[in-house]
Amino acid sequence: MTHKLLLTLALATICMASAAQGPRRGFQREAFQTETPMVHDPVMAKEGDTYYIYATGMGIQQMTSKDRKTWTVLPQPVMTVIPGWTTDSVPGFRNHVWAPDVIQWHGRWWLAYSCSTFGRNGSAIGLLSSRSLAANMWNDDGCIVTSHDWTRGADGQMTGDNWNAIDPNFVIDDNDTPWLVWGSFWDGIQLARLDSTMHIAKGVNPRTIARRYDPNYKPSEPNPTSKYAGTNAIEAPFIFKHGGYYYLFVSWDYCCRGAKSNYRVAVGRSKSVEGPYLDPTGKDMANGGGKLFLEGDKKEWEAAGHCAAYNFDGEDIFICHGYSATQNGNAMLIQRPISWTADGWPELKQ
């Protein structure tokens, strides 16, 4: 069901509500500027001469910049009203919205976001659309995909999904067809073709394109972040087209533990958006393949992950969040230019 709900209210209304009810958790009162923004799960877009970052936060954190150096962190979130369908679909979800992605396609901006609770795979990916990022006026276009926790029915049979509907990323293939890649843990990274409304195309089922480990390998160590989640520690996919290949970036291991995080980024590539995505040895990422791309150096960053890649003004850039080794493990923005090896693999410039 598609709801046409205007999500962004006047800032004056927000301020009045804050005065009447006290400050809401996670909403700041004024914009401020910084060259070292704290951010989790960032994605970026450019409209006109302005860059935008969207990230995990109460209602989706947003910030703007003219030069990608000094960022203005905005007081209002993208979503000041959380659609009712989200809490119906995901019990326990409130307004801490995870891991958005944003893309411009066919004259509109499309923003996907994650509704979940930590460590569980009863989740949903929602969709917003807008004509302009600058206006910050978004329509609620409902739900793209949901996943369900495993539960035992009255007949004693277990039902549920073996994947998690979080961490969405849009990709447009060479035929101008939109796809969505998403997921984490359980059976790994999922891919599905979308229709012209940016929802899962009729009759299409998601399929796994990347796992942390070969399906026959069972790690002996439990998941340190959740007793509910498995140990197939892969999430946060992002597909970037360069030359004749689609490059699939993923995050391995564990985020969200501050200085104890061991998040890192791996990559594989394919001639087709549908895969298979192979590493330089030819191993399929669906069977645990992947080339290590970035990890913490234990000097500046304890760990780094949940990345995105773009071409802005003729330059390929890589962004992610890193857990700072000098600031108590706080998640901070990392931006680095990408260079390409002679055989077509991405590297980070120093």
Sequence and secondary structure as in RCSB ss.txt:
>XXXX:A:sequence
MTHKLLLTLALATICMASAAQGPRRGFQREAFQTETPMVHDPVMAKEGDTYYIYATGMGIQQMTSKDRKTWTVLP
QPVMTVIPGWTTDSVPGFRNHVWAPDVIQWHGRWWLAYSCSTFGRNGSAIGLLSSRSLAANMWNDDGCIVTSHDW
TRGADGQMTGDNWNAIDPNFVIDDNDTPWLVWGSFWDGIQLARLDSTMHIAKGVNPRTIARRYDPNYKPSEPNPT
SKYAGTNAIEAPFIFKHGGYYYLFVSWDYCCRGAKSNYRVAVGRSKSVEGPYLDPTGKDMANGGGKLFLEGDKKE
WEAAGHCAAYNFDGEDIFICHGYSATQNGNAMLIQRPISWTADGWPELKQ
>XXXX:A:secstr
     B    HHHHHHHHHHH   TT  SS EEESS B SS EEEEETTEEEEEESEET EEEEESSSSSEEE S
S S SS  HHHHHHSTT  SEEEEEEEEEETTEEEEEEEE  TT   EEEEEEEES TTTT  EEEEEEEEE   
EE TTS EE  SS   S EEEE TTS EEEEE BSTT EEEEEB TTSSB TT   EEEE SS TT   SS  SS
 SSS S  EEEEEEEEETTEEEEEEEES  SSGGG   EEEEEEESSTT   B TT  BGGGT  EEEEE  SSS
EEEEEEEEEEEETTEEEEEEEEEETTTTT EEEEEEEEEE TTS EEE  
